[in-house]
């Protein structure tokens, strides 16, 4: 139980975010996709405008840059002609099943303790959402920071996140969780009665943060599934997934450094480790745990860059040699033949024919 003084759960922020940018889990897109389908939205028209092949998208496995949401919602607004589409999707949204987050909630002794554990791992869902459980003179509430930052179109993300949080909390408390009032950061576009009907409580707008006020008694709701052994397993699973995510971020940071340093004479592990502020030994260890190596990442990056330059540009091959970080044309030719089974000239000719 959270005491009377203002206290909060540790935020879901982490150090690599400033360098890698914020990303959202594909689970968020999957839930939104299902809601749009249920609402009768022309999802194919939306994905065509976005350049996606909906049938081939591994939604749950995606981890997309958060800033792309503005473009996504601009497209959804254009296709539907609905400036408050996020609100109107809410009744059609499936309850978010947070997998490991849901497991943590169920296996914790109380809803309050489960909530505190779940927000520690919120980064598994999104880097852009920071949730704090606060109790002070203004009441007990979950504050949602970050979801509506940036472009106005992200209002839809904020509305859906707040709605899904309420539905999720209801599902893990056998409907004991009921919002007392909701504050949104975004402005009002539809009649206030629509918002209050959907959220089931009074709603205000243009707040400094998004917030859901609750009865503090619900924090003491005892989970019928509480099991200390399962809780330990679920925390271990959450830690493992978070570690895997952090290693993915590390790999993205390394690829970014490759793109910045590849034309330099030195692009070795020690140089990259220094840029990352890590000991070379630690970097090797983390990459091994991620199932790769520095040399494999560098080779993969060079091969992908070479294919793009050969297939999509008219850049002379002698220039591509140096753009991909090779000091001699003969070394580049041998490496490309080893990677693709053909020479750079043959690859370029094949791409032109196709």
HELIX and SHEET records of a PDB file:
HELIX    1   1 UNK A   17  UNK A   20  1                                   4    
HELIX    2   2 UNK A   26  UNK A   38  1                                  13    
HELIX    3   3 UNK A   43  UNK A   50  1                                   8    
HELIX    4   4 UNK A   54  UNK A   56  5                                   3    
HELIX    5   5 UNK A   59  UNK A   61  5                                   3    
HELIX    6   6 UNK A   68  UNK A   80  1                                  13    
HELIX    7   7 UNK A   85  UNK A   89  1                                   5    
HELIX    8   8 UNK A   90  UNK A   92  5                                   3    
HELIX    9   9 UNK A  100  UNK A  107  1                                   8    
HELIX   10  10 UNK A  111  UNK A  120  1                                  10    
HELIX   11  11 UNK A  122  UNK A  124  5                                   3    
HELIX   12  12 UNK A  152  UNK A  154  5                                   3    
HELIX   13  13 UNK A  155  UNK A  172  1                                  18    
HELIX   14  14 UNK A  192  UNK A  199  1                                   8    
HELIX   15  15 UNK A  216  UNK A  220  5                                   5    
HELIX   16  16 UNK A  228  UNK A  261  1                                  34    
HELIX   17  17 UNK A  269  UNK A  276  1                                   8    
HELIX   18  18 UNK A  280  UNK A  289  1                                  10    
HELIX   19  19 UNK A  294  UNK A  312  1                                  19    
HELIX   20  20 UNK A  317  UNK A  323  1                                   7    
HELIX   21  21 UNK A  329  UNK A  340  1                                  12    
HELIX   22  22 UNK A  344  UNK A  353  1                                  10    
SHEET    1   A 2 UNK A  23  UNK A  25  0                                        
SHEET    2   A 2 UNK A  63  UNK A  65 -1                                        
SHEET    1   B 5 UNK A 130  UNK A 136  0                                        
SHEET    2   B 5 UNK A 139  UNK A 145 -1                                        
SHEET    3   B 5 UNK A 210  UNK A 214 -1                                        
SHEET    4   B 5 UNK A 179  UNK A 183 -1                                        
SHEET    5   B 5 UNK A 202  UNK A 204  1                                        
END                                                                             
